[in-house]
Amino acid sequence: MAEPVTAPVTVITGASEGLGLALAREFARAGHGLLLVARGHAALSAAADAIASASGVRVDVLVADLSTREGCGSVVAALERHGLHGEYLVNNAALGLSGPFAEHEDDEVARLVDLNIRALSDLTARLLPGMIARNRGGVLNVASLAGFMPGPFQGAYYASKAYVLSLSEALAQEVAGTNVRVAAVAPGPLATRFHARMGSQHDYYLRFQGVMGVEPVARSAYAGFMRGRRVIVPGVVNWVSAQFLRVAPHTLLVPFAAWLLARREESGNV
Ligand SMILES: NC(=O)c1ccc[n+]([C@@H]2O[C@H](COP(=O)([O-])OP(=O)(O)OC[C@H]3O[C@@H](n4cnc5c(N)ncnc54)[C@H](OP(=O)(O)O)[C@@H]3O)[C@@H](O)[C@H]2O)c1
């Protein structure tokens, strides 16, 4: 019996605001239909309506908590329900945690690992085989400059982004020679609500690294991904930083990172 015909779509996680929303606009501008995923229904629907009317592409939404196994499973169920297949997957949803590791509460670290590592791996494992079978599409993972170094006082977050970078480069090599691509985009600090959510909005890393808007980062990520680049670092200063971080001795780098990442009040006091 012939396979049912499904329409290609780009699945974007964490697409209701911030970089995920900018990436959704970028993919839509290039004509890709979208399945946008986040937990909050109102912001997600508003984003979908705005993108659909600006670009004319079909935009479906899925309300799901991807830090749960059921949430990741519901992505595949939603694709089937809507008669779609995941041509591209953008693993963007992630959360940060700031402060001493030993002081994080209850299951905070577990939730970070569940979203930043497990969900990204789970969704990739679910959708990549279909891409390889169709010899088309790919996975764009949102990593961070944080992935190039250990980050005291944001240790779990930095480590999660190192995982994203490592997995992405490994999978990019595994699919080399096919038409499927896997890449990581590694932005520096962005002007989103991400930092305030974890209470790090006064920390020195935001003063000294320079904060980029999400639109140029999304443009650079999309262009680099479609050109087949494996690691995309948007912005000249960030690109130079990434080259430095790859070779800098950790005996000097990690204490400096601790100074940049220590939790501070508005006055700058730790
Ligand atoms: N902000 C930065 O400086 C920066 C720098 C480098 C890399 N990045 C990376 O860029 C990506 C986006 O960051 P951002 O700053 O745009 O984040 P953000 O503004 O905090 O937005 C996060 C998005 O993820 C969704 N989300 C959060 N938890 C979720 C869950 N459990 N299940 C499903 N969706 C969830 C949120 O919607 P709901 O709350 O409604 O679910 C929202 O749409 C992340 O991977 C981050 O690590 C950020």
The ligand as an SDF file (V2000), in Angstrom:
LIG
                    3D

 48 52  0  0  0  0  0  0  0  0999 V2000
   18.8630   34.8160   25.3590 N   0  0  0  0  0  0  0  0  0  0  0  0
   20.1710   34.6520   25.1260 C   0  0  0  0  0  0  0  0  0  0  0  0
   21.0230   35.4910   25.4810 O   0  0  0  0  0  0  0  0  0  0  0  0
   20.6480   33.4310   24.4020 C   0  0  0  0  0  0  0  0  0  0  0  0
   21.9980   33.3730   23.9820 C   0  0  0  0  0  0  0  0  0  0  0  0
   22.4550   32.2410   23.3270 C   0  0  0  0  0  0  0  0  0  0  0  0
   21.5950   31.2000   23.0800 C   0  0  0  0  0  0  0  0  0  0  0  0
   20.2900   31.2860   23.4940 N   0  0  0  0  0  0  0  0  0  0  0  0
   19.4130   30.1640   23.2150 C   0  0  0  0  0  0  0  0  0  0  0  0
   18.4140   30.6060   22.3060 O   0  0  0  0  0  0  0  0  0  0  0  0
   17.2190   29.8410   22.5120 C   0  0  0  0  0  0  0  0  0  0  0  0
   16.0520   30.7790   22.6970 C   0  0  0  0  0  0  0  0  0  0  0  0
   16.3530   31.6520   23.7580 O   0  0  0  0  0  0  0  0  0  0  0  0
   15.4390   32.9480   24.0260 P   0  0  0  0  0  0  0  0  0  0  0  0
   16.3130   33.9320   24.6840 O   0  0  0  0  0  0  0  0  0  0  0  0
   14.6990   33.3090   22.7840 O   0  0  0  0  0  0  0  0  0  0  0  0
   14.4310   32.3380   25.1100 O   0  0  0  0  0  0  0  0  0  0  0  0
   13.0780   32.9340   25.6890 P   0  0  0  0  0  0  0  0  0  0  0  0
   12.8730   34.3540   25.2460 O   0  0  0  0  0  0  0  0  0  0  0  0
   13.1060   32.6200   27.1440 O   0  0  0  0  0  0  0  0  0  0  0  0
   11.9460   32.0460   24.9720 O   0  0  0  0  0  0  0  0  0  0  0  0
   11.8420   30.6950   25.2750 C   0  0  0  0  0  0  0  0  0  0  0  0
   10.7880   30.0420   24.4060 C   0  0  0  0  0  0  0  0  0  0  0  0
   10.7460   28.6450   24.7440 O   0  0  0  0  0  0  0  0  0  0  0  0
    9.4180   28.3020   25.1780 C   0  0  0  0  0  0  0  0  0  0  0  0
    9.5380   27.2760   26.2270 N   0  0  0  0  0  0  0  0  0  0  0  0
   10.1070   27.4150   27.4450 C   0  0  0  0  0  0  0  0  0  0  0  0
    9.9810   26.2860   28.1480 N   0  0  0  0  0  0  0  0  0  0  0  0
    9.3310   25.4000   27.3450 C   0  0  0  0  0  0  0  0  0  0  0  0
    8.8930   24.0510   27.4980 C   0  0  0  0  0  0  0  0  0  0  0  0
    9.0900   23.3820   28.6560 N   0  0  0  0  0  0  0  0  0  0  0  0
    8.2530   23.4440   26.4760 N   0  0  0  0  0  0  0  0  0  0  0  0
    8.0290   24.1310   25.3220 C   0  0  0  0  0  0  0  0  0  0  0  0
    8.4100   25.3830   25.1080 N   0  0  0  0  0  0  0  0  0  0  0  0
    9.0500   26.0270   26.1130 C   0  0  0  0  0  0  0  0  0  0  0  0
    8.8190   29.6240   25.6630 C   0  0  0  0  0  0  0  0  0  0  0  0
    7.4030   29.6410   25.5990 O   0  0  0  0  0  0  0  0  0  0  0  0
    6.4750   29.1260   26.8350 P   0  0  0  0  0  0  0  0  0  0  0  0
    7.0640   29.7340   28.0780 O   0  0  0  0  0  0  0  0  0  0  0  0
    5.1050   29.5840   26.5020 O   0  0  0  0  0  0  0  0  0  0  0  0
    6.5950   27.6440   26.8120 O   0  0  0  0  0  0  0  0  0  0  0  0
    9.4020   30.5840   24.6320 C   0  0  0  0  0  0  0  0  0  0  0  0
    8.6640   30.4960   23.4270 O   0  0  0  0  0  0  0  0  0  0  0  0
   17.5210   28.9380   23.7110 C   0  0  0  0  0  0  0  0  0  0  0  0
   17.9580   27.6900   23.2400 O   0  0  0  0  0  0  0  0  0  0  0  0
   18.6530   29.6490   24.4230 C   0  0  0  0  0  0  0  0  0  0  0  0
   19.4370   28.7460   25.1830 O   0  0  0  0  0  0  0  0  0  0  0  0
   19.8060   32.3640   24.1390 C   0  0  0  0  0  0  0  0  0  0  0  0
  1  2  1  0
  2  3  2  0
  2  4  1  0
  4  5  1  0
  4 48  2  0
  5  6  2  0
  6  7  1  0
  7  8  2  0
  8  9  1  0
  8 48  1  0
  9 10  1  0
  9 46  1  0
 10 11  1  0
 11 12  1  0
 11 44  1  0
 12 13  1  0
 13 14  1  0
 14 15  2  0
 14 16  1  0
 14 17  1  0
 17 18  1  0
 18 19  2  0
 18 20  1  0
 18 21  1  0
 21 22  1  0
 22 23  1  0
 23 24  1  0
 23 42  1  0
 24 25  1  0
 25 26  1  0
 25 36  1  0
 26 27  1  0
 26 35  1  0
 27 28  2  0
 28 29  1  0
 29 30  1  0
 29 35  2  0
 30 31  1  0
 30 32  2  0
 32 33  1  0
 33 34  2  0
 34 35  1  0
 36 37  1  0
 36 42  1  0
 37 38  1  0
 38 39  2  0
 38 40  1  0
 38 41  1  0
 42 43  1  0
 44 45  1  0
 44 46  1  0
 46 47  1  0
M  CHG  2   8   1  16  -1
M  END
$$$$
